[in-house]
Every structure is written in C-alpha cells, then in structure tokens.
Amino acid sequence: MTASRQGRHAPESGPDAATGEGAHADAVAPPARPVRQLFAASVGNAVEWYDWYTYTFLATYIASQIFPKSAANSLVPLLSTFAVFAVGFFMRPVGGLLMGAVADRSGRRAALTVTILLMGGSSLLVGLTPTYAAAGVLAPVILVVARLLQGLSVGGEFAASTTFLVESAGPGRRGLFSSFQYVSTTIGQLVASGVAALLVANLTSATMDSWGWRVPFVLGALLSLVGFWVRRGARETRSEEQAKAPRPGLFEALRRHPRQSLLICGITAGGTLAYYTWTSYLPTYAELNAGVDKADALLAGTLSLTFFAVLQPLTGLVSDRFGRKPLLLMFGIGFAVLSVPLLRALDDSFVTLLLVQCAGMILLSGFTAISAAVNAETFPARVRAAGIGFPYSLTVALFGGTAPYIGTLFKDMGHAGLFPVYVAVLCLISSAVYLRLPETAHRPLER
C-alpha cells in the first residue's frame, strides 16, 4: 500500500504531485554493492536489446529470404519485414503488463531472469527460420511467432529493469542509474550493428543471403545464457514491506492510477519515435532516400551509437543536479524544430549521415538518459513495474515500432518528405506534456 493508506505522513516536500499520493522517504536503503547491481541489470539488458535490434540491422537480408518477391514492387519484401518488426512491438504491452506483474508480485529479479531466457529462445527461433523457398508460407509464420515472443520479452524487460535500476540507486543518483537503461540498450544495439557490419564487410552478398544473416541470432541465444547467469547473482530491490503486502491485481495500476498511465504515454510518444528513427531506422532511411551505401550506413550507425552511449551517464548526472524537466524540454523542442532540416540534409555522403545522427543523439539523450527515472518516480512502489510497463510499451508499439514501416510506406507512396514532419509534430506534442510535468528529481522515491 502507499504511505497515505498506511496512515503514514509524508514530509511536506515529499508528496508526489505526479501520482497524487504521498511518497514516504526512502525507508528502505537501496541494495548494497551498487556496481554489481548495475552490472547485473546492464549485461542482461544489453543481451536483450542485441537480440531485438539484430533484426532491424539485417532487415534487408531477412526480407529477401523469408518473404516472396513481388515483380511489381521491389519494396514489398522490405515492407513485410518491417511489418513483422511492428507486430513484435504490439506484444510489448502484454509483456510489460505480465512481467511487470511478476516483478511487483514475485520480485524484480524473478522477472528479469524470465525475460532473458524468453529472449534467448526466440532469438534462436529467428536464426533457425526456414526460407520461403524451402517452407513457403510457413517461413513468415515462424518469423512472426519468434518476433511476438521477442516483443513479449522486451516489454517485460523494460518494466522490470527500469524499476530494478532506479530502486538500486542511492540518494541523488537516480538519474545516473536510470541512464544505464539506455547505456546497456545502446551497447546491445552497438554490438548488433557491429556484428552486422563485420559480417557484411567480410562475407559475400550470396553468403549473407544464404546463411550469414543467421549467425547473429544464434550468437544472441548463447549470450542470453550468460546474461541469465549474471542476473541470478543480483540482489532483490523490492522492499520486505512490499513483499509481505497483499499482491497487487494484474490491472491495479491502470485501475487506480489512470492519470499516471496517460502521463507515461505522453512522456514517451515523441521520445520513442525519435529514438527508433535515429538509432534504428536512419541507416535504412538514408539508403532509401539519399542513396547512402549500405556498408557506410551501418558504419555511421555504429559510430553514432558509440557517441550516444557515452552521453547517457553524463546526461543522467546533469538531471540529478538540475532536474529532469529542462532536459526533457531540450529534447522535445529541439526535435520539433530540427527534425525536418536534419533529415532533409541527408545526401549520399557518409560524413553527412554521421553528423546528422550525432546531432540527433545529443538532443535525444535528454529523453533517453532519464526516462527510466521519470517513469519510476511517477508510480508508487506497489505497482511500479506493471504501472510503467503497460502504458510505456503500448506507446512504443504505436509510435516507435511503426517508425520504420511508416517511413518506408511514405517513400513507397512518393511522399518521403512527410516522415520528418511526422517526427517533428509528435515531439512537439510531447513537449506540451513536459511543460506540465512536476519536477521529481529531488523527491524521495517510495520503496
């Protein structure tokens, strides 16, 4: 239960204006050995996102092998591949709800071990998917099933790991710990991009089409076992008080905290679209719209992701000192103003693509480094994981997961220039939400 329902008094500066409930001071200290806690969360999260993003970087190879070709339109297989990418996102809200409930009922560590095993199994299934030539329609069916399982895993991963990281932080360090959500996500994405680039550079096109694209997925399944082993040594962050309390219902967060759920959606909408556009889809966008060479696009993505990873903890520290709200506004307004000129500046130059990606990464860090902290500071401990997991993952599915498909569809319809406008408008809408947010950086976190 929350502090107000237990008859406790929150300090005058402590009531959480975002949740409308009193948040008692940190009655339970965060777990000891914070570095080990960070390592356990980060290693597993990096493996999860390596598996998830490998699909994006190898989309063109998957398209040519798993989906039938169309004589009328060469973009049909790629559109089908990105449609499956989007379908996987729509399992993320289910994963956020179910695994979030596991985290709230049985502990954060239990949920984290389940999600990484699920991701390893689904990654292996992608790697073993037969080609359309060998299995016909069964090939895309298997791919869809594997992607649905990956979506379930990733949705649960964010809910549990966000809660775990922020609850592991000491006083005045929630922003820093929060930033490791995207540090590890970016490392996973960086490794996926690097492995893809290495394979493309060293294997022939025929070999990549034949079996080379499968190697990263099998590798991901093996890495998941390593992540599982590391996470088993982590310490639980759910307090003993919460563990002994009556178990929350599956939909309790939505039923009792509808305003907070909508707030998470508004916070996330612009951020997730900008994130997936800049970190996942931009290499393909540059190939389709600016004629950038495929190998150059992958290399630019890898270098910009390295830069992005370095930015995260620095931005998290800034938020701990100066607050979350200024950084969110920097991100939202910056993207609303600059998305169109940045994306229209792309040409067939590797240097231009790299500069555009890095410029976007600077602005994007204002959202990514602190989103985990902002989300965790919005919900009470009793339903924190499920409360974050469902609305966040639903918003990501609606706006982040569809970004590659919508961008490619605009290109197919002959209106590629509308996609940057779409990004700018959604970031402007989220900026309006950021303006009304209370500042939560220096308030105690209910445990």
N, C-alpha and C positions, 0 to 999 in steps of 0.2 A: 504494500500500500504506500501511498505518498505520505509525506510528512504531515500534511494537513489532516488526513484521515486518521492518522495515528495520534492525533492530539498534540503533536509537537509544534513548537513555534520556530519558524524560520526567522533569521535575522532580518532587519528592515531592508538591508541592501540585497538580500538574497532571493526574494520571490522571483520566480521565473516568469517574466511577462509573456514569453512565447508560449508557455504551456498553461498559464493561468493558475498554476499551483505553486505552493511553497516548496522550495528546494532546500532541504537542510544542508548544513555544512558537511564537508567530507567526513562523515562519522567513521568511515572505514578507510584506512590508508590504502593507496594503490599497492599492488603486489610488489614485493622486493625483487631485486635483480631486473631493473627496467630494460637493460640492454638485451638480456635474454628474452624478455617478453617481446621486444621489438623484433628480434631476430626470428622468433617463432612465428609471429604474425607475418613478417615480411617475406620470409622464404616460402611459406605456403602460398601466400597471395601472389608472389611472383610466378610460381609454377602455374597457379590457376589461370593467370592472365596470359602467360606464354601460350598455354593450350588454346585459350579463347581467340587470341589475336593471330595465331598462325593461320587460321582460316582466312582472315582478311588479306594477309600478305600473299597468299597463294591462290587467291580467288580466280585469277585468270586460268591457272592450270586445272583447278577443280572444275571450272566451267567447261573446259574442253573435253574432259574425261567422263564426267558424271551426267551431263545433260546433253540431249540430242541437239545437233546443229540445225540452224534454220537457213535455208537458201535465200530467203527474202531479207533477213536482218541478222547481221553478224553479232549484234549486241544481245540477242535473245539468251544465249547460254550464260553470259555475264549477268544479265538482269535476273535470271533464275537463281544464280549463285548468291547474289545479294538479297534476293527474296528469302532464301533459306537463312541467310545471316540475320535478317529482320525477324523471321519466325522464331529463331532461338531467343531473341530478346523478349518475346512475349511469354516465355516460360520464366523469365527472371522475376516478375512479380509473384508468381506462385512459389518460386524458390525463396524469395525474400520473406514471404508470409510463413511458409512451412519451416524453413531453417531458422528464421527469426524466432518463431515459437519454440523450437527446440532450444535455442540459446537462452531464451527467457525462462524456460521451464527446467531444463537439464544442465544449463551452463554454457558459457561461450565456447569453451574448449571442446565440448562434445560436438557442437555444431560444426566447428572448424575441421575436425577430423572427418566427419561425414562428407562435407563438401569437397574436400580434396580427393578422397577416394572416388567419389562420383565423377569428378572431372577427369581423373586418370582413365577410368573405364570408358568414358565417352570419347576421349581423345583417341584411344586405341581403336575404337569402332570407326572413327573417321579415317584413320590410317589404313584400315582393312576394307573399306568400302569398295565393292567391285565397280568396274567401269560400266558405262551404259552399253558399250559394245558387247560386254560379257554377260550382263544380267538384265539388260533392258530397263524397264520402269522400276524394278526392284532397287537399282543403284541409287536414284534420288530419294527413294523412300527410306533406305538405310541412312543416308546422309541427313535427312530431316529428323529421324529419330535420334541420331547422335547429337545433332545440334540442339534439339529440345532438352536432352539430358545435360548438355553443357550449359544451357540457359538456366536450368534449374539449379545447377551447382553455383554458377556465378552470382545469381540473385541471392542465394543463401550466404555466399562468401562475403559479399559486401555488408549484409546486415550483421553478421557475426563478427567479422574482423574490424569493422568500424567501431562497434561497441567495445570490443576487446582492447583495441589500441587506446581509445580515449580513456577508458577506465583504468588502464595501466599507467597513465601519466600522473606525474606529481603536480603539485600546485604551480600554476603559471607555465605549464608545459603542454597543455592540451593541444595547442596549435602545432607545436613541433611534432608531437606524437601523431597527430592527425595527418601531417604531411607525408608520413611514411606509408599511408594507404596508397598514395599515388607515386611515391618513390618506388615501392615494390611493384605496383602495377606497371609503371614505366620500364622498370628493369625487365619484367616479363615480356613486355611489348618489344623492348630493345633487343632482347635475346632472340625473340621470334623474328624480328626484322633482320637481325644479323645473320641468323641461320639461313633464312630465305635468300638473303643477298649472297652469302657464301656458296650456297648450292647453285644459284643462277650463274654465278661467276665461274664455277668450276665444272659444271655439268652441261652437256649439250642440251639444246631445246628438246630433242627427241627423248633423251634420258629423263629430263624433268617431267615431260608429259607422261612417260611410261611409269616410272616408279619414284623418281626423285622427290616429288611433292609429298609423298607419303612419309618420308623419313622424319621430318619434324614432329609429326603427330605421334609416331611410335616413341620417339625420344621424350615427348611430353608425358606419355603414360609412365615411363620409367622414372622421370623426375618427380611425379606425383607421389611415388612411394617414399622418396627422400623427404618430401615435404610432410608426409604423414608421420614419419619417424621423428622429425624435429618437433612437430606440434604436440606430440604426446608428452614431451617434457615441459610444456608451458604450465604456468600456474593459473588457476581459475580467477577471474576478476569479479564475478558475481558475488556480492556480499553474503555472509551467512544469514543475515536477516532476510534477504530476498530469497535465499534458498529454502528457508523454513516457512515462508509465507505461502498462502494458497496459490496454486498455479494459475496464471492468467489464462483466460479463454483465447481461442485462436483469433477471434476478431475483436478482442477487447480494446486494442489500441485504436482501431478505426471507430468503434462504437463510442468510446469515452473521450477520444481526442480528435474529432473530425477537423477542427480548425488547424491543429498542428499537422495533420496529414496533408491538407491542402497547401499549407505553408511549405512543406517539403517539396511538393510538386512545383510550386512557383520558384523556389530557390534553384531547383535542379534543371528546369526546362531549357533555358538558354545555355547553361553550362554544359549539359550533356551533348547538345547539338554541336556547340563549338568544339568540345573535346573530341568527339568522334570524327568531325570534319577535319580537324587539324592533325590529329595523331594517327588516324587510321585511313581515311578516305582520300586525303590530299595527294598522295602519290598516284593513285588511280585517276583522280580528278585532273592532275597535271598531265598524265598520259593522254587522256581522252580529249582535253580541251586546249592543251598547249603544245602537244607533240613531244613532251619530255621522254627521253629514252627510259625503258623500264628499269634497267640497272641503275641509271642515275637517280631515278625517282626513289628506289629502295635505299640507295646510299644516303641521299638527302634526308630521308625519313629517319635513318639510323643515327645520323649525326645530330639532328634536331632533337631527337628523343634523349640523347645523352645530355644535351644542354638543359632540357626540360627537367630531367631527374635531379640535376644539381640545384635548380631553382626551388624545388619543393621545400626542403627544410629551412632554407633562408627565408622564404615567404611565411612559413609557419611560425618562425621566431618573431618576425615582424608583427604578425597578428597577435601573438601573445603580449606584445608590448603596447601596440597601438590600437588593437581591436580588429574584429572580423569585418565589420561593415565597410570601412574605407577600401579594403581590398576587393570585396565583392563589387562595389561600385566601380572601381578601376577596371575590373574585368568586364562588367556588363556594358557600361557606357563606351569603353574602349572598343569592344567588338561591334556594338551598334554603329559606331562611326567608321571603323576601319575595315570591317569585313569585306565590303564591296571593293574599295580600292586595292586591298591586298590581293584578293583572289583575281581581280582583273589585271593586276600587274604581272601575273604569271606569263612567261613565254617559254621557249624551248631551251632556256639556259638552266644549267644545274645550279649556278650561283644564285640566280633569282629565286628559284624554288627554295633553296636553303634559307635565304634571307626572309622570305615570306613566312616560312614555317617557324623560324626562330622569333620573329616579331610577334606572331600569334601566340607562341609559347609563353612569352613574357606576360602578356595580358592574361592568358589562360590560367597561369599559376595563381592568380588572385582568387580563382574559384577552386581549383583542384586541391591546393595545399591545405585548405581549411574546411572543405565541405563536410568531411567526417566529423570535425569538431562542432560545426554549426548544427548538423543533424542530431548529434548525440546530446547537445545542450538544449534541444527542443523538446525531448521526451523524458518522462520520469523513468527511473531505473527498472521498474517492474515490467514495463512493456517496451523498453528502449529498442531492442533488436528488431522485434516484429514491427514496431511503430515506424522505424526507419526503413526497414526492408521493403515493405509493400509499396508505399507511395513513391519512394525513390526509384525502385526497379520498374514500376509502371511508367513513370515519366521517362526513364531511359529508353524503355521499349518504344514509346510513342515517338520520341524525338531523336534519341541517339541512334537506336538500332535501325531506324529508317533512313538515316542520313545518306549512306551510300546508294541506296535504292532510289531515293528522290533525286539525288544529284545526277545519277545515271539516266533516270527517266526524263529529267529536264533536257539532258543532252539528246536523248533519243527523239524527243518532241521538237527539237530545234530551238529550245529556249534555255540554253545553258546559263545565260546571264541572270536568270531568275534565282538560281540557287544561292549566290552570295546575298541577295536581298532577303531571302528567307531566313538565313542565319542572322542577319542584322536585326530584323524585326523581332525574332524570338528573344534575342539578347536584350533588346530594348524593353520588352515585356517583363523579363526577369529583373531588370534594373529597377522597375517600378516597385517590385516586391522588396528588393534590397533597401530601398529608401524607407520603407515602413518597418523594417526589422528592428527589434531591440538589440542593443549590444550585450552579448553574453560572455565575452572573453574573460572578464574578471569576476564572474559569479561562481560560487561553489557548485560543483557537479553532484547531484544526488546520486548516492550509491545505495 
